[in-house]
Amino acid sequence: MSPVVGLRLYFPFLLVLIGIIIVISHAELSYSQSTSKPASEVDTIPPVITVPNDPVFEATGPDGKVITYKVVATDAIDGIVNVTCTPPFASLFQIGNIKVLCKALDKNGNMASASFTVKVQDTTPPDSAIDDSRVGWFGKINPTNSTTSNEINFKISGTDAVGIDHFECRLDDGKWISFQNDGSGKNECQYLRISTGTHLFQARSIDKFGNLDGSPAVFTWIVLPVKEGIQNLAKMTDTANMTEKQKSDANIPLYQALELITKKNNAGNLQICYNTDSFLNEVSSLFLKNKLNESQKNQLNVLALSIKDRLGCVSIGR
């Protein structure tokens, strides 16, 4: 077969093949154009960050508070995306206003930022306490009790999450007396030459941010006249387990002291001091004879010594 005859024979098939190739190419081009985005549809929108509305927290210690918060970043294309904040979640925030800056990045490199302010404050007042109360230096006195001593000493303290700055004390309706908290734990208020009668002591603490305890710790007690104190001594002796003669002998110095007080002779104070010393000697003797137990002896000693302190007596044992 000649070349010309062969070409004529296969020419129709070549036309069909070329047509098929053209159709397939056109279909692929159409599919590619339908699935690709035009330049105008490329993602250029950054994520949206949702932050808290400037929260406020109460400090839990002198260094502030560990703060947790919720921040979410969402993207129209990528959905939820990672967000980082500075200071980070669960950080220790100092007292004051701290700005938190958050950033988020989607898969196309679009970045968003947002911020909010965290306020850590101290508005909680401290609590105050009276830890100890002693008349003169003779012994403890409990609230509502009575004493002949006209001196008293209070040890006070305060508790606060942030810390105590200073204390204030007041006797009756007097002025508040302020003193710094030096951290030694020896926070004391002392009063001398207190008048006879019922008295009210108050103590309050103020923290480092000026919050004041609105409910001061209180203590009430009664300062007895010397005469009533000596009468109480005689009554206590009368209830002891001893003979009438032993009671009478012990109380003789007290009766002599009462007679001097009745005469209102200030010059007799020195003699009353001697009478009180004689009574204390009798108490020691009766204790050694097992006529007084240790508790009775201590009660009589404390009351007698408070009388001596009130009168300004000088004691050999002091």
Phi, psi and omega in degrees: 000138183280156179304326182291317179296320180295318180298318179296327182289320185264354183300316179301321180294324178295321178297317179298317181296317179297322179296318179297318180298319180296318180297315181296318180297318180295322179294318180295321179295319179296319180295319180296320180291328182285332184265342179271147181271142173291163182302329181290345183257010177291138183292114177236008183267124180285165177294167176251124181258127177256118183242162177295162181267074177043071183290156178237133181232153175268133180297144178250000179191175181298338180269000178111234183201144172283122187252132171245145181211167181242121177231131182232138176239128180235145181235141183299330182262314188267350183078223179287128178237161181292145177226138178240140182233150176227121358295149184287168176306140178065033174269161175275118180258128178287163179295131183133196179257122181240126178275131178251124181251127182241144179225147178220147183226128177271182186291340179265009176084011178281125184252142176234152176220151178205159181217161173209165183246128176260128178250121174250123186229165174236105178239005183272122180288155179282172173251141182244151181214149171258109187276330183203150178216127183223140178270124185053234173230025186269334180165171184287145173234136181266159179304143180072358177283170179241156179208154175273344181291139177256023174234143178210150182227129180244137172253125186237163179208169178214152177235137181201144182297325183268327179132148180273133178267310180204172181238161174223139179235151177211138176252123181055233181261019180288181180284153174288129178257124185256143174209147185289151172274106184272001178082359182279343184084357180261066180263102188232147174237125184237142180229137181239158177051051179281141183286160176295141178131188180272137183230154179236125176249138178231144178222138178218157181241152179234129184275181188288351177248018173084006178285129186250137177294112182280353179235081184301154171287139185234155180210127177242145177202171184239130173263116183274152170295155180302320181301315181293326177296318178293322177298321178294324176300314181296320179295319179296322179294322181296335181272357181286158182273081178207170184290162179299323179294319179296322177295316182296317180297321180292327186271350181305313179298329180289318179297322177296320179294321179296324179295320178294321179294320180299325180283353179053045180258102182300331179293345181277000181300321180297319179294323178297324176299316178296318180298320180293322176297321178297320178297317180297325176295320178297320180298316179297319180295316180294326178294318179295333179270009180062027176269344176230137174276175185295323179295316179297317180299315181296318179298315180295320180296315182298315181293317180296319179293326177293327176294316178298320179296319179298322182276352181077029181289151175259122184251139179297327184278358184274000000 
